[in-house]
Amino acid sequence: MKHILKKLLFFNAALSLLLFAACDYTVKKSVSTTGELTTGVDEGISPVVKEEASEFMRLNSEAKLNLEIKTTKEVIADLNNGTYKTIVVGRDLTKDEADIFASNKIEVKKTPFALDGIGVIVNPKNPLTKINYNELKRIFTGEQKDWEDMDGDNKDVYKGKIKVYIARKNASIHDIFKEKVLAGAEFAPTDVICSTSSQMMREIKENENSIGFISMAWITVSNDTLDESVKPLKIAAVDPNTGAVGSYVGLHQGYIANKTYPLITEAYIFSTESSMNLSVGFISFMASYDGQRIVLKSGLVPVTQPVKLIQLN
């Protein structure tokens, strides 16, 4: 792309945290900002949710939020069995998951929370800057073993036996990467499974020949500034019908916001809560202007508040 999107800014300020009828505002605000709440959180987006919880408790000193970090499928199962009444996850419910809630007569309220990007990361010593779905599929299915066997401009750029790392099976990014990049094919049995995003970051930092994938939330220092201890590659999707390779797009908030980056997922807050309490207050905060500013600062893209893209040459 000719231009780089350098800023992602709000242009709609002065939004209230909670919108309640004035007649009983004090009572409702009290029950929605006091007490104790345990929430299940998808490990992949846990950094931003931790920031949300910290700020909410700072603003509401009588509220205590306990975040239990698990895989996506685990927290969704726990919502279904009643362990939690509110969870935050990095993808939507699958049809099978939605059907289970329906069969159990459980009403689930869904609140969009943020757009996230899945970054394909390598060690900074790797000179490659871009990669396409065809190359990624060969690498992650085990068909390609060495960096020198890449396509086109990447051929012979780098040599060494590829060390592949993947997210564990119940993580949302595992399923999304498999669906979009591998087109349903299986990961190679030789791929090393990382049980946490912290482990993924550590393995890529320490191994020059490594490659893996991770949520944008884990490699963002602040806003559009990324952790330089790993290197995200530009990604190009491949048309499944024609085989045509698309444009290579970098991992950046602006490209996630305008949805030109190929590997995007949306995070949601799911709740089975039906009464006015702390859960409602926390959900309202995360979807509010202040909560969405935290989303922006954490490297993800707000979805409940207007955003403005400023394009600079």
Secondary structure by P-SEA (a helix, b strand, c coil): ccccccbbbbccccccccccccccaaaaaaaacbbbbbbbbcccaaaaaaaaaaaaaaacccbbbbbbbbcaaaaaaaaaacccccccccccccaaaaaaaaaacbbbbbbbcbbbbbbbccccccccccccaaaaaaaaacccccccccccccccccccbbbbbbcccccaaaaaaaacccccccccccbbbbccaaaaaaaaaccccccccccccccccccccccccbbbbbbbbbccccccccccccccaaaaaaccccbbbbbbbbbccccccaaaaaaaaaacaaaaaaaaaaccccccbbbbbbbcc
